[in-house]
Amino acid sequence: MNAVAAASSSYSALLPNPNNHFQNRNSSSSCSDIRNIAFVTCHSNANKSTSQASLFLCPGSTNRNGALAGPFSRNLSGRRNLVCQTNYSVNTSTTYDGTALESPSRVVEEKVGVLLLNLGGPETLNDVQPFLFNLFADPDIIRLPRLFRFLQRPLAKLISTLRAPKSKEAYASIGGGSPLRKITDDQALAIKKALEAKGLSSSVYVGMRYWYPFTEDAVQQIKRDGITRLVVLPLYPQFSISTTGSSIRVLQHMFREDAYLSQLPISIVNSWYQREGYVKSMADLIEKELQTFSEPKEAMIFFSAHGVPVSYVENAGDPYQVQMEECIFLIMQELKARGISNEHTLAYQSRVGPVQWLKPYTDEVLVELGKKGVKSLLAVPVSFVSEHIETLEEIDMEYKELALESGVKNWARVPALGLTPSFITDLADAVIEALPSATAMYAPSHTNEDVEQDPVRFFVKMFFGSIFAFFLFLSPKMINAFKNHVI
C-alpha cells in the first residue's frame, strides 16, 4: 500500500461541478454534513454621490452550491498578521425584485469582510521543517485510510525531517525564505483599494493554510471585528482538494463549532480560472513576454501547473485537471483572438511521494521537447498567482537548467500575476459579485468520526494497524520509494 493512499469516494460530494462557471446559483450541494447554502439577489441602485455601495439583507433566497464541508480540521497556534482591519457600514437606496426597500427597519448595517486564502511558506530557513510538517500532516495532502490515520503526524514528522535539508537549500537559493506572505499582504491591500474604487468599503484578511498568519487566526480576527458578511476568496484559480478544499474544510469546522460564525453570511468563490479578467490578464503577460524572443512566433508556450496525485482525480473526483485544461483552452483562445497562434503544451510539476501524479511531468516533457528540436520556450506558471519557491527556484533554476541542457536555446518565463492591475480589478469584481449570495451556515450533525467512540474497536484498530504499519514501512519497496521520491 502506498504511503499516500487513494482518496475516498466521499470527496465527490464535496466538490463543485468542474463545468460550472462562477457562482452557479442553480445547483445544490449533496454534502451530508452541512446544509445547502442559500443566496439572495439584490438589485441595487447606488447613489453616485457617495463612495459606499448598496448592501441590504433581502428576504428571499434559493439554494446554491457555494461551500465545501468536511469533518477535518486542525488547529494551529501562532502570531497574527492581518491587513486592512477597518470596519465599515453601507446605506444607500436598494431594491429587491423591483420594489424599493425604504423602511429603516429593513436596512441592515454591514461590515463586509474578504478572506484571502493561500498556502503560506517559511519565512526563514528555521521555519522550513515545521512548515513541511504542517503541510504533510494535512490529510488532504497525504491521504491515509481511516484505519491508519493515527500515523498521520508520525509520518509527517518523518517526511518533513527527511525533506528539510534539501528544501532549505532551495529556499536559501531564493534569499532564505518564501516571499509569499509579503506578496499576499500586498495583494490584500490592492484588492481593498480596488473595492473602495468600486464603492465598497471592506476589511481584507489573509489566512495561510500551513504557516503564519494561519487561517484560524484570520477567522478569529474576523469574529473580533464583528464582520457581518464575508466573502472567501482562495488565491488558487482552479479548485483542488489539496488547496481550496483543504482550506474550506478548516473554515467549515470553525464555523460549525462557533455560534457566531455559524450564523455569519458567507460566500465562497470556489474557482475563478474562467473569469474574463483572469484570462485576459494571463494573455497580456504571455503576449508581452513573447516579444522578448527574436522570433516570437517560433516560441512554444509551455504551461507548467502544480500537479496532484492521480488518485485525487480518479478516485475522489477532484476537478483540478478538467479545470486546468479548460483554463489553458480559454487562455489560448484569447491569444488566438489577438492573432497569436504559437504551439503550446501543458505539463505538471512539483510531484512528491511514491505515487503517480498527473502526467505529463514537466521535467520529462522538457527533455522530450529538446530532443524534438524545440529551440525557444516560454514557461507559464499557470496555477500560481504569486512568486514563490516553485516559480523562483523550481522553474527559474531547475527547469531552466534542464531545458538548456536538453537543447533549448532560448528560455523565458512569464511572471506570476502578482499585483497586475487588471487581475486585481477582476478579483475585486469577483468579491462584489459574490456578496449577494452570502448566507449563514447552520451547524451540521455529527459525522461518523465524531460519534465513533467505541474504545474496544479503537484499540483493535490501533493494535492491528500498528502491526501492519510496522511491516509496511520496513518493506524494501517502501524504503526504496522514500529514497527515490521523498529524500
C-alpha positions as CSV (number, residue, x, y, z in Angstrom):
1,M,0.0,0.0,0.0
2,N,1.3,3.5,-0.9
3,A,2.2,6.0,1.7
4,V,-0.1,8.4,0.1
5,A,-3.3,6.4,-0.1
6,A,-6.0,6.5,-2.7
7,A,-8.7,9.1,-1.9
8,S,-12.0,8.0,-0.6
9,S,-15.0,8.4,-2.9
10,S,-16.8,10.5,-0.2
11,Y,-14.9,13.6,-1.5
12,S,-17.1,13.6,-4.7
13,A,-19.9,15.1,-2.7
14,L,-17.8,18.0,-1.6
15,L,-16.6,19.1,-5.0
16,P,-18.0,21.8,-7.2
17,N,-19.1,20.9,-10.7
18,P,-16.0,21.5,-12.8
19,N,-18.2,22.6,-15.7
20,N,-19.9,25.3,-13.7
21,H,-19.0,28.9,-14.3
22,F,-18.5,31.4,-11.5
23,Q,-21.3,31.4,-8.9
24,N,-23.5,28.7,-10.3
25,R,-26.7,29.6,-8.4
26,N,-29.0,26.9,-9.7
27,S,-27.2,23.9,-8.2
28,S,-27.3,22.4,-4.7
29,S,-24.7,20.6,-2.6
30,S,-25.1,16.9,-1.8
31,C,-22.9,17.2,1.3
32,S,-24.3,15.3,4.2
33,D,-22.6,17.3,7.0
34,I,-23.6,20.8,6.0
35,R,-26.8,22.3,4.8
36,N,-27.2,23.7,1.3
37,I,-26.1,27.3,1.2
38,A,-28.8,29.8,0.2
39,F,-28.2,33.1,-1.6
40,V,-30.0,36.3,-2.0
41,T,-30.1,38.6,-5.0
42,C,-30.4,42.3,-4.5
43,H,-30.8,44.8,-7.3
44,S,-29.1,48.0,-6.1
45,N,-29.2,51.5,-7.5
46,A,-26.1,53.1,-6.0
47,N,-26.2,56.8,-5.2
48,K,-23.3,58.2,-7.1
49,S,-22.9,61.0,-4.6
50,T,-21.5,58.6,-2.1
51,S,-18.5,56.3,-2.3
52,Q,-20.2,53.5,-0.4
53,A,-22.0,50.5,-2.0
54,S,-25.5,49.3,-1.5
55,L,-25.9,46.2,0.7
56,F,-29.1,45.1,2.4
57,L,-30.3,41.7,3.5
58,C,-33.1,40.7,1.2
59,P,-35.9,38.3,2.4
60,G,-35.9,35.9,-0.5
61,S,-33.4,33.0,-1.1
62,T,-32.8,30.0,-3.2
63,N,-30.3,27.1,-2.8
64,R,-26.9,27.1,-4.3
65,N,-23.7,25.1,-4.1
66,G,-21.3,27.6,-2.6
67,A,-19.4,25.9,0.2
68,L,-17.5,22.8,0.8
69,A,-17.8,20.8,4.0
70,G,-16.0,18.0,5.8
71,P,-15.1,16.6,9.2
72,F,-11.4,17.5,9.1
73,S,-9.9,20.4,10.9
74,R,-6.6,21.1,12.5
75,N,-5.9,23.9,15.0
76,L,-2.7,25.8,14.7
77,S,-1.5,28.4,17.0
78,G,0.7,31.3,16.0
79,R,1.2,35.0,15.6
80,R,-1.3,37.1,13.7
81,N,-0.7,39.3,10.6
82,L,-4.0,40.6,9.3
83,V,-4.1,43.5,6.9
84,C,-6.7,46.2,6.2
85,Q,-8.6,45.8,9.5
86,T,-11.1,48.6,9.3
87,N,-14.9,48.3,9.9
88,Y,-17.4,49.9,7.6
89,S,-21.1,50.4,7.1
90,V,-23.2,50.9,3.9
91,N,-26.5,52.6,3.4
92,T,-27.8,53.6,0.0
93,S,-31.0,53.0,-1.9
94,T,-31.7,49.4,-2.7
95,T,-34.5,47.5,-4.5
96,Y,-35.5,43.8,-4.3
97,D,-37.3,42.4,-7.3
98,G,-38.1,45.9,-8.4
99,T,-39.6,47.0,-5.0
100,A,-37.8,49.8,-3.1
101,L,-36.7,49.0,0.4
102,E,-37.0,52.3,2.2
103,S,-38.1,51.3,5.7
104,P,-35.3,51.9,8.2
105,S,-36.2,48.6,9.9
106,R,-35.3,46.7,6.7
107,V,-31.9,48.3,6.5
108,V,-29.0,46.3,8.0
109,E,-25.7,47.9,8.7
110,E,-23.0,45.8,7.1
111,K,-19.3,45.2,7.9
112,V,-18.0,43.5,4.9
113,G,-15.0,41.2,5.1
114,V,-12.9,39.5,2.5
115,L,-10.8,36.5,3.5
116,L,-7.9,35.6,1.1
117,L,-6.7,32.1,1.4
118,N,-3.2,30.9,0.4
119,L,-0.7,28.1,1.1
120,G,1.8,30.1,3.1
121,G,5.6,29.5,3.2
122,P,8.6,29.5,5.5
123,E,10.0,33.0,6.0
124,T,13.3,31.8,7.4
125,L,15.4,28.6,7.0
126,N,14.5,27.7,10.5
127,D,10.8,27.7,9.5
128,V,11.3,25.1,6.7
129,Q,10.9,21.9,8.8
130,P,7.9,23.0,10.8
131,F,6.3,24.3,7.7
132,L,6.8,21.0,5.9
133,F,5.4,19.2,9.0
134,N,2.2,21.3,8.8
135,L,1.9,20.5,5.1
136,F,2.3,16.8,5.3
137,A,0.2,16.5,8.5
138,D,-2.8,17.6,6.4
139,P,-4.9,14.6,5.4
140,D,-5.7,16.3,2.2
141,I,-2.0,16.3,1.2
142,I,-1.1,12.8,2.4
143,R,-4.3,10.8,2.5
144,L,-4.3,7.7,4.6
145,P,-7.1,5.2,5.1
146,R,-9.1,5.7,8.2
147,L,-7.5,2.7,9.8
148,F,-4.1,4.3,9.6
149,R,-4.9,8.0,10.3
150,F,-3.2,7.7,13.7
151,L,0.0,7.6,11.6
152,Q,-0.6,11.0,10.0
153,R,1.5,13.0,12.4
154,P,4.4,10.5,12.8
155,L,4.6,10.1,9.0
156,A,4.5,13.9,8.6
157,K,7.4,14.2,11.1
158,L,9.4,11.6,9.2
159,I,8.9,13.1,5.8
160,S,9.4,16.7,6.9
161,T,12.6,15.7,8.6
162,L,13.9,13.9,5.6
163,R,13.0,16.7,3.1
164,A,14.1,19.6,5.2
165,P,17.8,19.7,4.2
166,K,17.0,19.7,0.5
167,S,14.2,22.2,0.9
168,K,16.4,24.5,2.9
169,E,18.9,24.6,0.1
170,A,16.1,25.6,-2.3
171,Y,14.9,28.4,-0.1
172,A,18.5,29.5,0.5
173,S,18.9,29.9,-3.2
174,I,16.0,32.4,-3.4
175,G,17.1,34.5,-0.4
176,G,16.5,32.4,2.6
177,G,12.7,32.3,2.7
178,S,9.4,32.5,0.8
179,P,8.2,35.9,-0.4
180,L,4.6,34.6,-0.5
181,R,3.4,36.3,2.7
182,K,4.5,39.7,1.7
183,I,3.1,39.3,-1.8
184,T,-0.2,38.1,-0.4
185,D,-0.4,41.0,2.0
186,D,0.3,43.4,-0.9
187,Q,-2.5,41.7,-2.9
188,A,-4.9,42.1,0.0
189,L,-4.1,45.9,0.2
190,A,-4.5,46.2,-3.5
191,I,-7.9,44.4,-3.5
192,K,-9.1,46.6,-0.7
193,K,-8.2,49.7,-2.7
194,A,-9.8,48.3,-5.8
195,L,-13.0,47.6,-3.9
196,E,-13.0,51.1,-2.5
197,A,-12.6,52.5,-6.0
198,K,-15.8,50.5,-6.9
199,G,-17.7,51.9,-4.0
200,L,-17.4,49.1,-1.5
201,S,-15.6,49.6,1.8
202,S,-14.3,46.4,3.4
203,S,-11.9,44.7,5.7
204,V,-9.5,42.3,3.9
205,Y,-7.8,39.5,5.8
206,V,-5.1,37.0,4.9
207,G,-5.3,33.4,6.0
208,M,-2.5,30.9,5.2
209,R,-3.0,27.1,5.4
210,Y,0.4,26.0,6.7
211,W,2.2,29.0,8.0
212,Y,1.7,32.4,9.6
213,P,-0.8,34.1,9.5
214,F,-2.8,30.9,9.8
215,T,-6.4,30.7,8.6
216,E,-7.6,30.0,12.1
217,D,-6.1,33.3,13.3
218,A,-7.7,35.3,10.5
219,V,-11.1,33.9,11.3
220,Q,-10.8,34.8,14.9
221,Q,-9.9,38.4,13.9
222,I,-13.0,38.4,11.6
223,K,-15.1,37.4,14.6
224,R,-13.5,40.1,16.9
225,D,-14.1,42.8,14.2
226,G,-17.8,41.9,14.1
227,I,-17.8,41.3,10.4
228,T,-21.5,40.8,9.3
229,R,-20.9,39.5,5.7
230,L,-17.9,37.6,4.4
231,V,-16.5,36.6,1.0
232,V,-13.9,33.9,1.0
233,L,-11.5,34.2,-2.0
234,P,-8.9,31.4,-2.3
235,L,-5.9,32.6,-4.3
236,Y,-6.0,29.4,-6.4
237,P,-7.5,29.9,-9.9
238,Q,-8.5,26.2,-10.1
239,F,-10.2,24.2,-7.4
240,S,-8.3,21.2,-5.9
241,I,-8.9,19.0,-2.8
242,S,-5.3,19.7,-1.8
243,T,-5.6,23.6,-1.9
244,T,-9.0,25.2,-1.8
245,G,-10.7,22.0,-0.5
246,S,-8.3,21.7,2.4
247,S,-8.7,25.4,3.4
248,I,-12.5,25.2,3.2
249,R,-12.5,22.1,5.5
250,V,-10.8,24.2,8.2
251,L,-13.3,27.0,7.7
252,Q,-16.2,24.6,7.8
253,H,-15.1,23.1,11.1
254,M,-14.6,26.5,12.7
255,F,-17.9,27.8,11.6
256,R,-19.7,24.6,12.7
257,E,-18.3,24.9,16.2
258,D,-18.9,28.6,16.8
259,A,-22.4,30.1,17.3
260,Y,-21.5,33.5,15.9
261,L,-19.6,32.2,12.9
262,S,-22.3,29.6,12.0
263,Q,-24.7,32.5,11.5
264,L,-22.3,34.7,9.6
265,P,-23.4,35.1,6.0
266,I,-20.6,33.8,3.9
267,S,-20.0,33.3,0.2
268,I,-17.1,31.1,-1.1
269,V,-15.6,31.6,-4.6
270,N,-14.5,28.0,-5.3
271,S,-12.6,28.8,-8.5
272,W,-12.2,31.7,-10.9
273,Y,-9.9,30.4,-13.7
274,Q,-12.7,31.0,-16.3
275,R,-13.2,34.7,-15.4
276,E,-12.6,37.0,-18.3
277,G,-10.4,39.3,-16.3
278,Y,-8.1,36.5,-15.2
279,V,-7.9,35.0,-18.7
280,K,-7.1,38.4,-20.3
281,S,-4.5,39.2,-17.7
282,M,-2.7,35.9,-18.4
283,A,-2.9,36.5,-22.1
284,D,-1.5,40.0,-21.6
285,L,1.6,38.7,-19.8
286,I,2.2,35.9,-22.3
287,E,1.8,38.3,-25.3
288,K,4.3,40.8,-23.7
289,E,6.9,38.1,-22.8
290,L,6.7,36.6,-26.3
291,Q,8.1,39.8,-27.6
292,T,11.4,39.2,-25.8
293,F,12.2,36.4,-28.3
294,S,14.0,37.3,-31.6
295,E,11.4,35.2,-33.3
296,P,8.2,35.4,-31.2
297,K,6.1,33.1,-33.5
298,E,8.7,30.3,-33.1
299,A,8.5,30.1,-29.3
300,M,6.4,27.3,-27.8
301,I,4.2,28.3,-24.9
302,F,4.9,25.9,-22.1
303,F,2.2,25.9,-19.4
304,S,3.5,24.3,-16.2
305,A,0.9,23.7,-13.5
306,H,1.3,22.3,-10.0
307,G,0.4,18.6,-10.0
308,V,-1.9,16.5,-7.8
309,P,-1.9,12.7,-7.3
310,V,-3.9,10.8,-9.9
311,S,-5.9,9.2,-7.2
312,Y,-7.4,12.6,-6.3
313,V,-8.9,12.9,-9.8
314,E,-9.8,9.3,-10.5
315,N,-11.0,8.2,-7.0
316,A,-12.1,11.4,-5.3
317,G,-13.5,13.4,-8.2
318,D,-11.1,16.3,-7.9
319,P,-12.0,18.7,-10.8
320,Y,-8.5,20.2,-10.9
321,Q,-7.3,18.5,-14.1
322,V,-10.5,19.3,-16.0
323,Q,-10.4,22.9,-14.8
324,M,-6.7,23.3,-15.7
325,E,-7.3,22.0,-19.3
326,E,-10.2,24.3,-19.7
327,C,-8.1,27.2,-18.3
328,I,-5.4,26.6,-20.9
329,F,-8.0,26.4,-23.7
330,L,-9.5,29.8,-22.6
331,I,-6.1,31.5,-22.5
332,M,-5.1,30.1,-25.9
333,Q,-8.5,31.1,-27.3
334,E,-7.9,34.7,-26.1
335,L,-4.4,34.7,-27.6
336,K,-5.7,33.4,-31.0
337,A,-8.2,36.2,-31.0
338,R,-5.2,38.5,-30.8
339,G,-3.5,36.8,-33.7
340,I,-1.1,34.7,-31.6
341,S,-1.2,31.1,-32.7
342,N,2.0,29.7,-31.2
343,E,2.2,26.0,-30.3
344,H,1.6,25.2,-26.7
345,T,1.7,22.3,-24.2
346,L,0.7,21.6,-20.6
347,A,2.7,19.7,-18.0
348,Y,2.6,19.2,-14.3
349,Q,5.4,19.9,-11.8
350,S,6.2,19.5,-8.1
351,R,5.3,15.9,-7.5
352,V,6.2,14.4,-4.1
353,G,6.0,10.8,-2.7
354,P,5.9,7.3,-4.2
355,V,2.6,7.6,-6.0
356,Q,1.6,8.5,-9.6
357,W,0.8,12.2,-10.2
358,L,-0.9,13.9,-13.1
359,K,1.1,13.5,-16.3
360,P,2.9,14.6,-18.3
361,Y,5.6,15.6,-15.9
362,T,7.3,19.0,-16.5
363,D,10.9,17.7,-16.3
364,E,10.2,14.8,-18.7
365,V,8.4,17.0,-21.2
366,L,11.3,19.5,-21.2
367,V,13.7,16.7,-22.2
368,E,11.4,15.4,-24.9
369,L,11.0,18.9,-26.4
370,G,14.7,19.3,-26.5
371,K,15.1,16.1,-28.4
372,K,12.4,17.2,-30.9
373,G,14.4,20.3,-31.7
374,V,12.3,22.9,-30.0
375,K,14.7,25.9,-29.6
376,S,12.5,28.5,-27.9
377,L,10.3,28.0,-24.8
378,L,8.2,30.4,-22.9
379,A,7.4,29.0,-19.4
380,V,4.0,29.9,-18.0
381,P,3.3,29.1,-14.3
382,V,-0.4,28.9,-14.8
383,S,-1.6,27.7,-11.4
384,F,0.4,30.3,-9.4
385,V,-0.6,33.9,-8.9
386,S,2.3,34.8,-6.7
387,E,6.1,34.3,-6.9
388,H,7.3,31.6,-4.5
389,I,9.6,28.6,-4.3
390,E,8.0,26.7,-7.2
391,T,8.4,29.6,-9.6
392,L,11.6,31.2,-8.4
393,E,13.6,28.0,-7.7
394,E,11.9,25.1,-9.4
395,I,11.0,26.8,-12.7
396,D,13.6,29.6,-12.9
397,M,16.6,27.4,-11.8
398,E,15.9,23.7,-12.1
399,Y,13.7,23.6,-15.2
400,K,15.6,26.3,-17.0
401,E,18.9,24.4,-16.5
402,L,17.3,21.2,-17.6
403,A,15.8,22.8,-20.7
404,L,19.1,24.3,-21.8
405,E,20.9,21.0,-21.2
406,S,18.3,19.3,-23.4
407,G,18.9,21.5,-26.4
408,V,16.6,24.5,-25.8
409,K,18.5,27.7,-26.8
410,N,16.1,30.5,-25.8
411,W,14.2,30.4,-22.5
412,A,11.9,33.0,-20.9
413,R,9.3,32.8,-18.1
414,V,6.0,34.7,-17.7
415,P,5.9,36.3,-14.2
416,A,3.2,35.4,-11.8
417,L,0.2,37.8,-11.9
418,G,1.0,39.4,-8.5
419,L,-0.3,42.9,-8.4
420,T,-1.2,43.2,-12.1
421,P,-3.9,45.9,-12.1
422,S,-6.4,44.0,-14.4
423,F,-6.0,40.9,-12.3
424,I,-6.6,42.8,-9.0
425,T,-9.6,44.6,-10.5
426,D,-11.1,41.2,-11.6
427,L,-10.7,39.8,-8.1
428,A,-12.5,42.8,-6.7
429,D,-15.3,42.2,-9.2
430,A,-15.4,38.6,-8.1
431,V,-15.9,39.7,-4.5
432,I,-18.7,42.1,-5.4
433,E,-20.5,39.5,-7.5
434,A,-20.3,37.0,-4.7
435,L,-21.6,39.3,-1.9
436,P,-25.4,38.9,-2.7
437,S,-25.2,35.1,-2.4
438,A,-23.7,35.2,1.1
439,T,-25.8,33.3,3.6
440,A,-25.3,31.7,7.0
441,M,-24.2,28.2,7.6
442,Y,-26.1,26.0,10.2
443,A,-24.2,23.7,12.4
444,P,-24.2,20.2,10.7
445,S,-24.9,17.0,12.5
446,H,-22.0,15.0,13.9
447,T,-20.1,12.9,11.5
448,N,-19.4,9.2,11.9
449,E,-15.9,10.1,13.0
450,D,-17.2,12.3,15.8
451,V,-19.6,9.6,17.2
452,E,-17.3,6.7,16.8
453,Q,-16.3,6.4,20.5
454,D,-16.2,2.5,21.0
455,P,-12.9,2.0,22.9
456,V,-12.7,-1.7,22.0
457,R,-13.0,-1.0,18.3
458,F,-10.4,1.8,18.6
459,F,-8.0,-0.5,20.4
460,V,-8.3,-3.2,17.8
461,K,-7.7,-0.8,15.0
462,M,-4.7,0.7,16.7
463,F,-3.2,-2.7,17.5
464,F,-3.6,-4.3,14.1
465,G,-2.9,-1.1,12.3
466,S,0.4,-0.6,14.1
467,I,1.5,-4.2,13.2
468,F,0.6,-3.7,9.6
469,A,2.3,-0.3,9.5
470,F,5.4,-1.7,11.1
471,F,5.9,-4.2,8.3
472,L,4.7,-1.7,5.7
473,F,7.4,0.9,6.5
474,L,10.1,-1.7,6.7
475,S,9.3,-3.3,3.3
476,P,12.1,-2.9,0.7
477,K,9.6,-1.3,-1.7
478,M,8.6,1.4,0.7
479,I,12.2,2.1,1.7
480,N,13.3,2.5,-1.9
481,A,10.3,4.7,-2.6
482,F,11.3,7.1,0.2
483,K,14.9,7.1,-1.0
484,N,13.8,7.9,-4.6
485,H,10.9,10.3,-4.0
486,V,11.0,11.8,-0.6
487,I,14.6,12.3,0.5
